[in-house]
Each structure stands twice: as structure tokens, then as C-alpha cells.
Amino acid sequence: MQLTNKEQELLSKYQNWLKKNNLSDKCNVYFLEQNSTLVFQTWKWKEMISETIWLKIDNKEWKFYIKNLGEKFNKSFSLSEIIEIEKDFVVKIFKEKQNL
């Protein structure tokens, strides 16, 4: 399954948001077309803080999976919801790091 044009646009906006906030060296997102998986990674120096994996189940919904916890959640999300979740997480992580 491929990303729709709207999904590609949302990912592009997210990547631009990362650049604008000087986070593109700390955060990464990529889509694996062969298994319809969207991966968000957050790094601190050379250590990965978080990796979330979103599995595309149809043209509108995604399932959430946290790799390092090994748990699956039976809830579906739209890509716009995913982007907001990921943005909130990134802001929280790097805001906390700045306060240390």
C-alpha cells in the first residue's frame, strides 16, 4: 500500500516542522512501502530514545505499535492524528531535555 497524496503532504509538513524547529537531526520519519509501515524515530546523540511504528491497514487508518515495548494496541488512527501525537512527543522530549 502506498501513501496517498494527502498523507505525503502531511509527512512533508511534519518534516518541514522538524526543520523549522531545528529537530531534523534528532528526529526521523520514513515510510516502508513494501510493508506499509511508517516509522518515527527520536534520537539523543547516538542513542535512540523512541521508535514508533504505524502499520497502514487501509487507505485511511493506521495501527500503532511501539517496538521497544513489544505491545500492539487495537486502535486505529488517521495520519493527521499520528502527526499530532508525534509532534507532541517530540516537543515534550526536547523541552524536558532543555530543562535539565
DRENDO-1510 file (C-alpha; in Angstrom, 1 decimal, always signed):
<recs>
REC; n; res; u; v; w
REC; 1; MET; +0.0; +0.0; +0.0 .
REC; 2; GLN; +1.3; +3.5; -0.8 .
REC; 3; LEU; +0.8; +6.8; +0.8 .
REC; 4; THR; -1.9; +8.9; -0.6 .
REC; 5; ASN; -1.2; +12.4; -1.8 .
REC; 6; LYS; -2.7; +13.9; +1.3 .
REC; 7; GLU; -0.6; +11.6; +3.5 .
REC; 8; GLN; +2.6; +12.6; +1.6 .
REC; 9; GLU; +1.6; +16.2; +2.1 .
REC; 10; LEU; +1.1; +15.7; +5.8 .
REC; 11; LEU; +4.5; +14.0; +6.2 .
REC; 12; SER; +6.2; +16.7; +4.2 .
REC; 13; LYS; +4.6; +19.3; +6.6 .
REC; 14; TYR; +5.9; +17.3; +9.6 .
REC; 15; GLN; +9.4; +17.2; +8.1 .
REC; 16; ASN; +9.3; +20.9; +7.5 .
REC; 17; TRP; +8.1; +21.4; +11.1 .
REC; 18; LEU; +11.1; +19.4; +12.3 .
REC; 19; LYS; +13.5; +21.6; +10.2 .
REC; 20; LYS; +11.9; +24.8; +11.3 .
REC; 21; ASN; +12.3; +23.8; +15.0 .
REC; 22; ASN; +15.9; +22.5; +14.5 .
REC; 23; LEU; +14.9; +19.0; +15.2 .
REC; 24; SER; +15.6; +17.3; +11.9 .
REC; 25; ASP; +19.0; +16.0; +13.3 .
REC; 26; LYS; +17.1; +14.5; +16.3 .
REC; 27; CYS; +14.1; +13.1; +14.6 .
REC; 28; ASN; +13.5; +10.9; +11.6 .
REC; 29; VAL; +10.4; +9.6; +9.7 .
REC; 30; TYR; +10.3; +7.3; +6.8 .
REC; 31; PHE; +7.7; +5.1; +5.0 .
REC; 32; LEU; +8.5; +1.5; +4.0 .
REC; 33; GLU; +6.2; +0.8; +1.1 .
REC; 34; GLN; +6.9; -2.9; +0.9 .
REC; 35; ASN; +5.1; -3.5; +4.2 .
REC; 36; SER; +3.1; -0.3; +4.5 .
REC; 37; THR; +4.9; +0.9; +7.6 .
REC; 38; LEU; +5.5; +4.4; +8.8 .
REC; 39; VAL; +8.4; +4.7; +11.3 .
REC; 40; PHE; +9.1; +7.7; +13.6 .
REC; 41; GLN; +12.4; +7.8; +15.4 .
REC; 42; THR; +13.7; +10.2; +18.0 .
REC; 43; TRP; +17.4; +10.3; +18.9 .
REC; 44; LYS; +19.6; +11.9; +21.6 .
REC; 45; TRP; +23.1; +11.9; +20.4 .
REC; 46; LYS; +23.7; +8.4; +19.0 .
REC; 47; GLU; +21.1; +6.8; +21.3 .
REC; 48; MET; +17.6; +6.1; +20.1 .
REC; 49; ILE; +15.0; +7.4; +22.6 .
REC; 50; SER; +11.9; +6.2; +20.8 .
REC; 51; GLU; +10.8; +4.4; +17.8 .
REC; 52; THR; +7.1; +4.2; +16.9 .
REC; 53; ILE; +5.8; +2.1; +14.1 .
REC; 54; TRP; +2.5; +2.7; +12.4 .
REC; 55; LEU; +1.0; +0.0; +10.2 .
REC; 56; LYS; -1.2; +1.1; +7.4 .
REC; 57; ILE; -4.3; -1.1; +7.3 .
REC; 58; ASP; -6.3; +0.6; +4.6 .
REC; 59; ASN; -6.4; +4.0; +2.8 .
REC; 60; LYS; -7.4; +5.9; +5.9 .
REC; 61; GLU; -6.4; +4.1; +9.1 .
REC; 62; TRP; -3.2; +3.1; +10.8 .
REC; 63; LYS; -2.4; +0.8; +13.7 .
REC; 64; PHE; +0.0; +1.8; +16.4 .
REC; 65; TYR; +2.9; -0.4; +17.5 .
REC; 66; ILE; +5.7; +0.5; +20.0 .
REC; 67; LYS; +8.7; -1.6; +19.1 .
REC; 68; ASN; +10.6; -1.3; +22.3 .
REC; 69; LEU; +7.6; -2.3; +24.4 .
REC; 70; GLY; +6.6; -5.1; +22.1 .
REC; 71; GLU; +2.9; -4.3; +22.6 .
REC; 72; LYS; +0.2; -3.7; +20.0 .
REC; 73; PHE; -2.8; -1.5; +20.6 .
REC; 74; ASN; -6.1; -2.3; +18.9 .
REC; 75; LYS; -6.9; +1.3; +18.0 .
REC; 76; SER; -6.9; +3.0; +14.6 .
REC; 77; PHE; -5.7; +6.5; +13.8 .
REC; 78; SER; -5.7; +8.8; +10.8 .
REC; 79; LEU; -2.3; +10.1; +9.7 .
REC; 80; SER; -3.2; +13.7; +10.9 .
REC; 81; GLU; -3.8; +12.2; +14.4 .
REC; 82; ILE; -0.4; +10.4; +14.2 .
REC; 83; ILE; +1.4; +13.6; +13.2 .
REC; 84; GLU; +0.0; +15.4; +16.2 .
REC; 85; ILE; +0.9; +12.6; +18.6 .
REC; 86; GLU; +4.4; +12.5; +17.2 .
REC; 87; LYS; +4.8; +16.3; +17.4 .
REC; 88; ASP; +3.5; +16.4; +21.0 .
REC; 89; PHE; +6.0; +13.6; +21.9 .
REC; 90; VAL; +9.0; +15.4; +20.2 .
REC; 91; VAL; +8.1; +18.7; +21.9 .
REC; 92; LYS; +7.8; +17.1; +25.3 .
REC; 93; ILE; +11.0; +15.2; +25.0 .
REC; 94; PHE; +13.2; +18.1; +23.9 .
REC; 95; LYS; +11.5; +20.6; +26.2 .
REC; 96; GLU; +12.3; +18.2; +29.1 .
REC; 97; LYS; +15.9; +17.9; +27.9 .
REC; 98; GLN; +16.3; +21.7; +27.8 .
REC; 99; ASN; +15.1; +22.0; +31.4 .
REC; 100; LEU; +17.7; +19.6; +32.7 .
</recs>
